[in-house]
Amino acid sequence: MSPMGVFIATDEPFLEGTKIDITFPSHNDCPSFMVSGSVVWRKPKGIGVKFEELDEHQQEMIKAIIQKT
């Protein structure tokens, strides 16, 4: 995961350009939250999703998750 997007391991045949919503579950002191994104690439083991239109709060939550991993 990065501030710009995430890899999702999946066997589902997502097409590039598919819009998806991703819910991040609560983790430690961070509540759950949802972001929207688009599939930008796919490989046999998963897809790359680029986050779209993140607000400031969502950006901060993603940064917090990245720092804790």
mmCIF file of the N, C-alpha and C atoms, coordinates in Angstrom:
data_MODEL
# 
_entry.id   MODEL 
# 
loop_
_atom_site.group_PDB 
_atom_site.id 
_atom_site.type_symbol 
_atom_site.label_atom_id 
_atom_site.label_alt_id 
_atom_site.label_comp_id 
_atom_site.label_asym_id 
_atom_site.label_entity_id 
_atom_site.label_seq_id 
_atom_site.pdbx_PDB_ins_code 
_atom_site.Cartn_x 
_atom_site.Cartn_y 
_atom_site.Cartn_z 
_atom_site.occupancy 
_atom_site.B_iso_or_equiv 
_atom_site.pdbx_formal_charge 
_atom_site.auth_seq_id 
_atom_site.auth_comp_id 
_atom_site.auth_asym_id 
_atom_site.auth_atom_id 
_atom_site.pdbx_PDB_model_num 
ATOM 1   N N  . MET A 1 1  ? 0.848   -1.174  0.000   1.00 0.00 ? 1  MET A N  1 
ATOM 2   C CA . MET A 1 1  ? 0.000   0.000   0.000   1.00 0.00 ? 1  MET A CA 1 
ATOM 3   C C  . MET A 1 1  ? 0.888   1.229   0.000   1.00 0.00 ? 1  MET A C  1 
ATOM 4   N N  . SER A 1 2  ? 0.392   2.267   -0.675  1.00 0.00 ? 2  SER A N  1 
ATOM 5   C CA . SER A 1 2  ? 1.067   3.551   -0.693  1.00 0.00 ? 2  SER A CA 1 
ATOM 6   C C  . SER A 1 2  ? 0.000   4.638   -0.549  1.00 0.00 ? 2  SER A C  1 
ATOM 7   N N  . PRO A 1 3  ? 0.394   5.895   -0.399  1.00 0.00 ? 3  PRO A N  1 
ATOM 8   C CA . PRO A 1 3  ? -0.607  6.963   -0.333  1.00 0.00 ? 3  PRO A CA 1 
ATOM 9   C C  . PRO A 1 3  ? -1.420  7.106   -1.619  1.00 0.00 ? 3  PRO A C  1 
ATOM 10  N N  . MET A 1 4  ? -0.939  6.504   -2.709  1.00 0.00 ? 4  MET A N  1 
ATOM 11  C CA . MET A 1 4  ? -1.615  6.634   -3.998  1.00 0.00 ? 4  MET A CA 1 
ATOM 12  C C  . MET A 1 4  ? -2.509  5.451   -4.346  1.00 0.00 ? 4  MET A C  1 
ATOM 13  N N  . GLY A 1 5  ? -2.256  4.289   -3.745  1.00 0.00 ? 5  GLY A N  1 
ATOM 14  C CA . GLY A 1 5  ? -3.041  3.118   -4.113  1.00 0.00 ? 5  GLY A CA 1 
ATOM 15  C C  . GLY A 1 5  ? -2.652  1.885   -3.329  1.00 0.00 ? 5  GLY A C  1 
ATOM 16  N N  . VAL A 1 6  ? -3.182  0.740   -3.781  1.00 0.00 ? 6  VAL A N  1 
ATOM 17  C CA . VAL A 1 6  ? -2.997  -0.499  -3.042  1.00 0.00 ? 6  VAL A CA 1 
ATOM 18  C C  . VAL A 1 6  ? -3.047  -1.694  -3.994  1.00 0.00 ? 6  VAL A C  1 
ATOM 19  N N  . PHE A 1 7  ? -2.293  -2.733  -3.650  1.00 0.00 ? 7  PHE A N  1 
ATOM 20  C CA . PHE A 1 7  ? -2.396  -4.016  -4.330  1.00 0.00 ? 7  PHE A CA 1 
ATOM 21  C C  . PHE A 1 7  ? -3.394  -4.857  -3.558  1.00 0.00 ? 7  PHE A C  1 
ATOM 22  N N  . ILE A 1 8  ? -4.297  -5.518  -4.265  1.00 0.00 ? 8  ILE A N  1 
ATOM 23  C CA . ILE A 1 8  ? -5.270  -6.408  -3.636  1.00 0.00 ? 8  ILE A CA 1 
ATOM 24  C C  . ILE A 1 8  ? -5.107  -7.791  -4.244  1.00 0.00 ? 8  ILE A C  1 
ATOM 25  N N  . ALA A 1 9  ? -4.780  -8.757  -3.404  1.00 0.00 ? 9  ALA A N  1 
ATOM 26  C CA . ALA A 1 9  ? -4.669  -10.138 -3.873  1.00 0.00 ? 9  ALA A CA 1 
ATOM 27  C C  . ALA A 1 9  ? -6.079  -10.675 -4.106  1.00 0.00 ? 9  ALA A C  1 
ATOM 28  N N  . THR A 1 10 ? -6.331  -11.164 -5.318  1.00 0.00 ? 10 THR A N  1 
ATOM 29  C CA . THR A 1 10 ? -7.653  -11.686 -5.658  1.00 0.00 ? 10 THR A CA 1 
ATOM 30  C C  . THR A 1 10 ? -7.559  -12.593 -6.876  1.00 0.00 ? 10 THR A C  1 
ATOM 31  N N  . ASP A 1 11 ? -8.461  -13.544 -6.944  1.00 0.00 ? 11 ASP A N  1 
ATOM 32  C CA . ASP A 1 11 ? -8.594  -14.395 -8.115  1.00 0.00 ? 11 ASP A CA 1 
ATOM 33  C C  . ASP A 1 11 ? -9.718  -13.908 -9.031  1.00 0.00 ? 11 ASP A C  1 
ATOM 34  N N  . GLU A 1 12 ? -10.458 -12.886 -8.590  1.00 0.00 ? 12 GLU A N  1 
ATOM 35  C CA . GLU A 1 12 ? -11.568 -12.354 -9.373  1.00 0.00 ? 12 GLU A CA 1 
ATOM 36  C C  . GLU A 1 12 ? -11.032 -11.635 -10.615 1.00 0.00 ? 12 GLU A C  1 
ATOM 37  N N  . PRO A 1 13 ? -11.730 -11.750 -11.739 1.00 0.00 ? 13 PRO A N  1 
ATOM 38  C CA . PRO A 1 13 ? -11.255 -11.156 -12.996 1.00 0.00 ? 13 PRO A CA 1 
ATOM 39  C C  . PRO A 1 13 ? -11.682 -9.691  -13.173 1.00 0.00 ? 13 PRO A C  1 
ATOM 40  N N  . PHE A 1 14 ? -11.151 -8.788  -12.365 1.00 0.00 ? 14 PHE A N  1 
ATOM 41  C CA . PHE A 1 14 ? -11.475 -7.373  -12.507 1.00 0.00 ? 14 PHE A CA 1 
ATOM 42  C C  . PHE A 1 14 ? -10.877 -6.830  -13.803 1.00 0.00 ? 14 PHE A C  1 
ATOM 43  N N  . LEU A 1 15 ? -11.599 -5.963  -14.480 1.00 0.00 ? 15 LEU A N  1 
ATOM 44  C CA . LEU A 1 15 ? -11.097 -5.314  -15.684 1.00 0.00 ? 15 LEU A CA 1 
ATOM 45  C C  . LEU A 1 15 ? -10.452 -3.983  -15.320 1.00 0.00 ? 15 LEU A C  1 
ATOM 46  N N  . GLU A 1 16 ? -9.425  -3.592  -16.053 1.00 0.00 ? 16 GLU A N  1 
ATOM 47  C CA . GLU A 1 16 ? -8.830  -2.281  -15.838 1.00 0.00 ? 16 GLU A CA 1 
ATOM 48  C C  . GLU A 1 16 ? -9.897  -1.222  -16.053 1.00 0.00 ? 16 GLU A C  1 
ATOM 49  N N  . GLY A 1 17 ? -9.888  -0.201  -15.196 1.00 0.00 ? 17 GLY A N  1 
ATOM 50  C CA . GLY A 1 17 ? -10.885 0.862   -15.266 1.00 0.00 ? 17 GLY A CA 1 
ATOM 51  C C  . GLY A 1 17 ? -12.085 0.634   -14.370 1.00 0.00 ? 17 GLY A C  1 
ATOM 52  N N  . THR A 1 18 ? -12.233 -0.577  -13.823 1.00 0.00 ? 18 THR A N  1 
ATOM 53  C CA . THR A 1 18 ? -13.354 -0.863  -12.933 1.00 0.00 ? 18 THR A CA 1 
ATOM 54  C C  . THR A 1 18 ? -13.250 0.001   -11.675 1.00 0.00 ? 18 THR A C  1 
ATOM 55  N N  . LYS A 1 19 ? -14.341 0.653   -11.316 1.00 0.00 ? 19 LYS A N  1 
ATOM 56  C CA . LYS A 1 19 ? -14.403 1.465   -10.099 1.00 0.00 ? 19 LYS A CA 1 
ATOM 57  C C  . LYS A 1 19 ? -14.765 0.561   -8.929  1.00 0.00 ? 19 LYS A C  1 
ATOM 58  N N  . ILE A 1 20 ? -14.051 0.695   -7.840  1.00 0.00 ? 20 ILE A N  1 
ATOM 59  C CA . ILE A 1 20 ? -14.356 -0.103  -6.654  1.00 0.00 ? 20 ILE A CA 1 
ATOM 60  C C  . ILE A 1 20 ? -14.278 0.766   -5.402  1.00 0.00 ? 20 ILE A C  1 
ATOM 61  N N  . ASP A 1 21 ? -14.986 0.347   -4.365  1.00 0.00 ? 21 ASP A N  1 
ATOM 62  C CA . ASP A 1 21 ? -14.903 0.969   -3.046  1.00 0.00 ? 21 ASP A CA 1 
ATOM 63  C C  . ASP A 1 21 ? -14.179 -0.002  -2.134  1.00 0.00 ? 21 ASP A C  1 
ATOM 64  N N  . ILE A 1 22 ? -13.273 0.522   -1.336  1.00 0.00 ? 22 ILE A N  1 
ATOM 65  C CA . ILE A 1 22 ? -12.478 -0.292  -0.424  1.00 0.00 ? 22 ILE A CA 1 
ATOM 66  C C  . ILE A 1 22 ? -12.748 0.194   0.995   1.00 0.00 ? 22 ILE A C  1 
ATOM 67  N N  . THR A 1 23 ? -13.118 -0.726  1.873   1.00 0.00 ? 23 THR A N  1 
ATOM 68  C CA . THR A 1 23 ? -13.302 -0.389  3.277   1.00 0.00 ? 23 THR A CA 1 
ATOM 69  C C  . THR A 1 23 ? -12.117 -0.905  4.059   1.00 0.00 ? 23 THR A C  1 
ATOM 70  N N  . PHE A 1 24 ? -11.446 0.002   4.752   1.00 0.00 ? 24 PHE A N  1 
ATOM 71  C CA . PHE A 1 24 ? -10.351 -0.365  5.638   1.00 0.00 ? 24 PHE A CA 1 
ATOM 72  C C  . PHE A 1 24 ? -10.946 -0.580  7.018   1.00 0.00 ? 24 PHE A C  1 
ATOM 73  N N  . PRO A 1 25 ? -10.759 -1.761  7.600   1.00 0.00 ? 25 PRO A N  1 
ATOM 74  C CA . PRO A 1 25 ? -11.336 -2.021  8.924   1.00 0.00 ? 25 PRO A CA 1 
ATOM 75  C C  . PRO A 1 25 ? -10.633 -1.214  10.003  1.00 0.00 ? 25 PRO A C  1 
ATOM 76  N N  . SER A 1 26 ? -11.298 -1.059  11.142  1.00 0.00 ? 26 SER A N  1 
ATOM 77  C CA . SER A 1 26 ? -10.661 -0.360  12.253  1.00 0.00 ? 26 SER A CA 1 
ATOM 78  C C  . SER A 1 26 ? -9.386  -1.114  12.637  1.00 0.00 ? 26 SER A C  1 
ATOM 79  N N  . HIS A 1 27 ? -8.390  -0.341  13.020  1.00 0.00 ? 27 HIS A N  1 
ATOM 80  C CA . HIS A 1 27 ? -7.083  -0.922  13.330  1.00 0.00 ? 27 HIS A CA 1 
ATOM 81  C C  . HIS A 1 27 ? -6.458  -0.093  14.440  1.00 0.00 ? 27 HIS A C  1 
ATOM 82  N N  . ASN A 1 28 ? -6.155  -0.730  15.554  1.00 0.00 ? 28 ASN A N  1 
ATOM 83  C CA . ASN A 1 28 ? -5.608  -0.036  16.733  1.00 0.00 ? 28 ASN A CA 1 
ATOM 84  C C  . ASN A 1 28 ? -6.512  1.139   17.078  1.00 0.00 ? 28 ASN A C  1 
ATOM 85  N N  . ASP A 1 29 ? -6.030  2.363   16.979  1.00 0.00 ? 29 ASP A N  1 
ATOM 86  C CA . ASP A 1 29 ? -6.837  3.520   17.348  1.00 0.00 ? 29 ASP A CA 1 
ATOM 87  C C  . ASP A 1 29 ? -7.484  4.205   16.146  1.00 0.00 ? 29 ASP A C  1 
ATOM 88  N N  . CYS A 1 30 ? -7.409  3.586   14.950  1.00 0.00 ? 30 CYS A N  1 
ATOM 89  C CA . CYS A 1 30 ? -8.003  4.159   13.736  1.00 0.00 ? 30 CYS A CA 1 
ATOM 90  C C  . CYS A 1 30 ? -9.369  3.525   13.472  1.00 0.00 ? 30 CYS A C  1 
ATOM 91  N N  . PRO A 1 31 ? -10.423 4.348   13.316  1.00 0.00 ? 31 PRO A N  1 
ATOM 92  C CA . PRO A 1 31 ? -11.730 3.782   12.978  1.00 0.00 ? 31 PRO A CA 1 
ATOM 93  C C  . PRO A 1 31 ? -11.758 3.298   11.526  1.00 0.00 ? 31 PRO A C  1 
ATOM 94  N N  . SER A 1 32 ? -12.747 2.484   11.185  1.00 0.00 ? 32 SER A N  1 
ATOM 95  C CA . SER A 1 32 ? -12.868 2.022   9.802   1.00 0.00 ? 32 SER A CA 1 
ATOM 96  C C  . SER A 1 32 ? -13.238 3.208   8.905   1.00 0.00 ? 32 SER A C  1 
ATOM 97  N N  . PHE A 1 33 ? -12.844 3.118   7.625   1.00 0.00 ? 33 PHE A N  1 
ATOM 98  C CA . PHE A 1 33 ? -13.193 4.152   6.671   1.00 0.00 ? 33 PHE A CA 1 
ATOM 99  C C  . PHE A 1 33 ? -13.177 3.558   5.267   1.00 0.00 ? 33 PHE A C  1 
ATOM 100 N N  . MET A 1 34 ? -13.821 4.254   4.322   1.00 0.00 ? 34 MET A N  1 
ATOM 101 C CA . MET A 1 34 ? -13.941 3.753   2.964   1.00 0.00 ? 34 MET A CA 1 
ATOM 102 C C  . MET A 1 34 ? -13.320 4.748   1.985   1.00 0.00 ? 34 MET A C  1 
ATOM 103 N N  . VAL A 1 35 ? -12.686 4.214   0.935   1.00 0.00 ? 35 VAL A N  1 
ATOM 104 C CA . VAL A 1 35 ? -12.151 5.040   -0.147  1.00 0.00 ? 35 VAL A CA 1 
ATOM 105 C C  . VAL A 1 35 ? -12.608 4.442   -1.472  1.00 0.00 ? 35 VAL A C  1 
ATOM 106 N N  . SER A 1 36 ? -12.608 5.265   -2.503  1.00 0.00 ? 36 SER A N  1 
ATOM 107 C CA . SER A 1 36 ? -12.937 4.812   -3.855  1.00 0.00 ? 36 SER A CA 1 
ATOM 108 C C  . SER A 1 36 ? -11.671 4.768   -4.683  1.00 0.00 ? 36 SER A C  1 
ATOM 109 N N  . GLY A 1 37 ? -11.676 3.892   -5.677  1.00 0.00 ? 37 GLY A N  1 
ATOM 110 C CA . GLY A 1 37 ? -10.522 3.791   -6.552  1.00 0.00 ? 37 GLY A CA 1 
ATOM 111 C C  . GLY A 1 37 ? -10.879 3.112   -7.854  1.00 0.00 ? 37 GLY A C  1 
ATOM 112 N N  . SER A 1 38 ? -9.875  3.017   -8.721  1.00 0.00 ? 38 SER A N  1 
ATOM 113 C CA . SER A 1 38 ? -10.037 2.352   -10.014 1.00 0.00 ? 38 SER A CA 1 
ATOM 114 C C  . SER A 1 38 ? -8.928  1.336   -10.205 1.00 0.00 ? 38 SER A C  1 
ATOM 115 N N  . VAL A 1 39 ? -9.275  0.221   -10.827 1.00 0.00 ? 39 VAL A N  1 
ATOM 116 C CA . VAL A 1 39 ? -8.290  -0.794  -11.158 1.00 0.00 ? 39 VAL A CA 1 
ATOM 117 C C  . VAL A 1 39 ? -7.420  -0.229  -12.283 1.00 0.00 ? 39 VAL A C  1 
ATOM 118 N N  . VAL A 1 40 ? -6.104  -0.143  -12.045 1.00 0.00 ? 40 VAL A N  1 
ATOM 119 C CA . VAL A 1 40 ? -5.193  0.405   -13.048 1.00 0.00 ? 40 VAL A CA 1 
ATOM 120 C C  . VAL A 1 40 ? -4.332  -0.673  -13.693 1.00 0.00 ? 40 VAL A C  1 
ATOM 121 N N  . TRP A 1 41 ? -4.205  -1.823  -13.064 1.00 0.00 ? 41 TRP A N  1 
ATOM 122 C CA . TRP A 1 41 ? -3.524  -2.969  -13.674 1.00 0.00 ? 41 TRP A CA 1 
ATOM 123 C C  . TRP A 1 41 ? -3.990  -4.241  -13.002 1.00 0.00 ? 41 TRP A C  1 
ATOM 124 N N  . ARG A 1 42 ? -3.776  -5.343  -13.695 1.00 0.00 ? 42 ARG A N  1 
ATOM 125 C CA . ARG A 1 42 ? -4.131  -6.644  -13.128 1.00 0.00 ? 42 ARG A CA 1 
ATOM 126 C C  . ARG A 1 42 ? -3.065  -7.649  -13.509 1.00 0.00 ? 42 ARG A C  1 
ATOM 127 N N  . LYS A 1 43 ? -2.852  -8.587  -12.617 1.00 0.00 ? 43 LYS A N  1 
ATOM 128 C CA . LYS A 1 43 ? -1.896  -9.669  -12.802 1.00 0.00 ? 43 LYS A CA 1 
ATOM 129 C C  . LYS A 1 43 ? -2.566  -10.940 -12.297 1.00 0.00 ? 43 LYS A C  1 
ATOM 130 N N  . PRO A 1 44 ? -1.975  -12.101 -12.559 1.00 0.00 ? 44 PRO A N  1 
ATOM 131 C CA . PRO A 1 44 ? -2.615  -13.344 -12.136 1.00 0.00 ? 44 PRO A CA 1 
ATOM 132 C C  . PRO A 1 44 ? -2.919  -13.421 -10.631 1.00 0.00 ? 44 PRO A C  1 
ATOM 133 N N  . LYS A 1 45 ? -2.146  -12.752 -9.810  1.00 0.00 ? 45 LYS A N  1 
ATOM 134 C CA . LYS A 1 45 ? -2.346  -12.862 -8.360  1.00 0.00 ? 45 LYS A CA 1 
ATOM 135 C C  . LYS A 1 45 ? -3.111  -11.703 -7.744  1.00 0.00 ? 45 LYS A C  1 
ATOM 136 N N  . GLY A 1 46 ? -3.498  -10.695 -8.548  1.00 0.00 ? 46 GLY A N  1 
ATOM 137 C CA . GLY A 1 46 ? -4.240  -9.593  -7.958  1.00 0.00 ? 46 GLY A CA 1 
ATOM 138 C C  . GLY A 1 46 ? -4.327  -8.376  -8.856  1.00 0.00 ? 46 GLY A C  1 
ATOM 139 N N  . ILE A 1 47 ? -4.772  -7.265  -8.249  1.00 0.00 ? 47 ILE A N  1 
ATOM 140 C CA . ILE A 1 47 ? -5.002  -6.024  -8.988  1.00 0.00 ? 47 ILE A CA 1 
ATOM 141 C C  . ILE A 1 47 ? -4.326  -4.851  -8.283  1.00 0.00 ? 47 ILE A C  1 
ATOM 142 N N  . GLY A 1 48 ? -3.991  -3.836  -9.081  1.00 0.00 ? 48 GLY A N  1 
ATOM 143 C CA . GLY A 1 48 ? -3.500  -2.572  -8.552  1.00 0.00 ? 48 GLY A CA 1 
ATOM 144 C C  . GLY A 1 48 ? -4.620  -1.561  -8.624  1.00 0.00 ? 48 GLY A C  1 
ATOM 145 N N  . VAL A 1 49 ? -4.900  -0.923  -7.497  1.00 0.00 ? 49 VAL A N  1 
ATOM 146 C CA . VAL A 1 49 ? -5.990  0.044   -7.427  1.00 0.00 ? 49 VAL A CA 1 
ATOM 147 C C  . VAL A 1 49 ? -5.420  1.413   -7.071  1.00 0.00 ? 49 VAL A C  1 
ATOM 148 N N  . LYS A 1 50 ? -5.767  2.409   -7.869  1.00 0.00 ? 50 LYS A N  1 
ATOM 149 C CA . LYS A 1 50 ? -5.364  3.787   -7.600  1.00 0.00 ? 50 LYS A CA 1 
ATOM 150 C C  . LYS A 1 50 ? -6.506  4.472   -6.866  1.00 0.00 ? 50 LYS A C  1 
ATOM 151 N N  . PHE A 1 51 ? -6.180  5.064   -5.708  1.00 0.00 ? 51 PHE A N  1 
ATOM 152 C CA . PHE A 1 51 ? -7.195  5.794   -4.952  1.00 0.00 ? 51 PHE A CA 1 
ATOM 153 C C  . PHE A 1 51 ? -7.635  7.027   -5.741  1.00 0.00 ? 51 PHE A C  1 
ATOM 154 N N  . GLU A 1 52 ? -8.904  7.387   -5.584  1.00 0.00 ? 52 GLU A N  1 
ATOM 155 C CA . GLU A 1 52 ? -9.454  8.557   -6.270  1.00 0.00 ? 52 GLU A CA 1 
ATOM 156 C C  . GLU A 1 52 ? -10.081 9.514   -5.274  1.00 0.00 ? 52 GLU A C  1 
ATOM 157 N N  . GLU A 1 53 ? -9.825  10.786  -5.489  1.00 0.00 ? 53 GLU A N  1 
ATOM 158 C CA . GLU A 1 53 ? -10.487 11.860  -4.747  1.00 0.00 ? 53 GLU A CA 1 
ATOM 159 C C  . GLU A 1 53 ? -10.477 11.645  -3.232  1.00 0.00 ? 53 GLU A C  1 
ATOM 160 N N  . LEU A 1 54 ? -9.305  11.394  -2.687  1.00 0.00 ? 54 LEU A N  1 
ATOM 161 C CA . LEU A 1 54 ? -9.204  11.251  -1.238  1.00 0.00 ? 54 LEU A CA 1 
ATOM 162 C C  . LEU A 1 54 ? -9.312  12.618  -0.577  1.00 0.00 ? 54 LEU A C  1 
ATOM 163 N N  . ASP A 1 55 ? -10.116 12.685  0.477   1.00 0.00 ? 55 ASP A N  1 
ATOM 164 C CA . ASP A 1 55 ? -10.133 13.928  1.232   1.00 0.00 ? 55 ASP A CA 1 
ATOM 165 C C  . ASP A 1 55 ? -8.964  13.911  2.224   1.00 0.00 ? 55 ASP A C  1 
ATOM 166 N N  . GLU A 1 56 ? -8.759  15.003  2.897   1.00 0.00 ? 56 GLU A N  1 
ATOM 167 C CA . GLU A 1 56 ? -7.610  15.132  3.799   1.00 0.00 ? 56 GLU A CA 1 
ATOM 168 C C  . GLU A 1 56 ? -7.638  14.081  4.910   1.00 0.00 ? 56 GLU A C  1 
ATOM 169 N N  . HIS A 1 57 ? -8.815  13.819  5.454   1.00 0.00 ? 57 HIS A N  1 
ATOM 170 C CA . HIS A 1 57 ? -8.953  12.826  6.518   1.00 0.00 ? 57 HIS A CA 1 
ATOM 171 C C  . HIS A 1 57 ? -8.558  11.432  6.016   1.00 0.00 ? 57 HIS A C  1 
ATOM 172 N N  . GLN A 1 58 ? -9.032  11.046  4.841   1.00 0.00 ? 58 GLN A N  1 
ATOM 173 C CA . GLN A 1 58 ? -8.686  9.737   4.282   1.00 0.00 ? 58 GLN A CA 1 
ATOM 174 C C  . GLN A 1 58 ? -7.181  9.635   4.034   1.00 0.00 ? 58 GLN A C  1 
ATOM 175 N N  . GLN A 1 59 ? -6.572  10.703  3.529   1.00 0.00 ? 59 GLN A N  1 
ATOM 176 C CA . GLN A 1 59 ? -5.129  10.702  3.298   1.00 0.00 ? 59 GLN A CA 1 
ATOM 177 C C  . GLN A 1 59 ? -4.372  10.469  4.602   1.00 0.00 ? 59 GLN A C  1 
ATOM 178 N N  . GLU A 1 60 ? -4.798  11.141  5.655   1.00 0.00 ? 60 GLU A N  1 
ATOM 179 C CA . GLU A 1 60 ? -4.133  10.993  6.951   1.00 0.00 ? 60 GLU A CA 1 
ATOM 180 C C  . GLU A 1 60 ? -4.314  9.582   7.512   1.00 0.00 ? 60 GLU A C  1 
ATOM 181 N N  . MET A 1 61 ? -5.496  9.014   7.324   1.00 0.00 ? 61 MET A N  1 
ATOM 182 C CA . MET A 1 61 ? -5.750  7.658   7.811   1.00 0.00 ? 61 MET A CA 1 
ATOM 183 C C  . MET A 1 61 ? -4.861  6.652   7.073   1.00 0.00 ? 61 MET A C  1 
ATOM 184 N N  . ILE A 1 62 ? -4.714  6.794   5.764   1.00 0.00 ? 62 ILE A N  1 
ATOM 185 C CA . ILE A 1 62 ? -3.868  5.886   4.982   1.00 0.00 ? 62 ILE A CA 1 
ATOM 186 C C  . ILE A 1 62 ? -2.424  6.040   5.420   1.00 0.00 ? 62 ILE A C  1 
ATOM 187 N N  . LYS A 1 63 ? -1.960  7.261   5.607   1.00 0.00 ? 63 LYS A N  1 
ATOM 188 C CA . LYS A 1 63 ? -0.577  7.478   6.073   1.00 0.00 ? 63 LYS A CA 1 
ATOM 189 C C  . LYS A 1 63 ? -0.364  6.807   7.428   1.00 0.00 ? 63 LYS A C  1 
ATOM 190 N N  . ALA A 1 64 ? -1.350  6.889   8.319   1.00 0.00 ? 64 ALA A N  1 
ATOM 191 C CA . ALA A 1 64 ? -1.232  6.277   9.639   1.00 0.00 ? 64 ALA A CA 1 
ATOM 192 C C  . ALA A 1 64 ? -1.123  4.748   9.521   1.00 0.00 ? 64 ALA A C  1 
ATOM 193 N N  . ILE A 1 65 ? -1.896  4.161   8.631   1.00 0.00 ? 65 ILE A N  1 
ATOM 194 C CA . ILE A 1 65 ? -1.837  2.707   8.427   1.00 0.00 ? 65 ILE A CA 1 
ATOM 195 C C  . ILE A 1 65 ? -0.453  2.313   7.892   1.00 0.00 ? 65 ILE A C  1 
ATOM 196 N N  . ILE A 1 66 ? 0.039   3.056   6.916   1.00 0.00 ? 66 ILE A N  1 
ATOM 197 C CA . ILE A 1 66 ? 1.342   2.751   6.326   1.00 0.00 ? 66 ILE A CA 1 
ATOM 198 C C  . ILE A 1 66 ? 2.447   2.840   7.380   1.00 0.00 ? 66 ILE A C  1 
ATOM 199 N N  . GLN A 1 67 ? 2.403   3.850   8.221   1.00 0.00 ? 67 GLN A N  1 
ATOM 200 C CA . GLN A 1 67 ? 3.424   4.036   9.252   1.00 0.00 ? 67 GLN A CA 1 
ATOM 201 C C  . GLN A 1 67 ? 3.407   2.921   10.289  1.00 0.00 ? 67 GLN A C  1 
ATOM 202 N N  . LYS A 1 68 ? 2.254   2.329   10.532  1.00 0.00 ? 68 LYS A N  1 
ATOM 203 C CA . LYS A 1 68 ? 2.138   1.268   11.548  1.00 0.00 ? 68 LYS A CA 1 
ATOM 204 C C  . LYS A 1 68 ? 2.480   -0.115  11.023  1.00 0.00 ? 68 LYS A C  1 
ATOM 205 N N  . THR A 1 69 ? 2.661   -0.243  9.703   1.00 0.00 ? 69 THR A N  1 
ATOM 206 C CA . THR A 1 69 ? 2.971   -1.565  9.162   1.00 0.00 ? 69 THR A CA 1 
ATOM 207 C C  . THR A 1 69 ? 4.440   -1.728  8.909   1.00 0.00 ? 69 THR A C  1 
# 
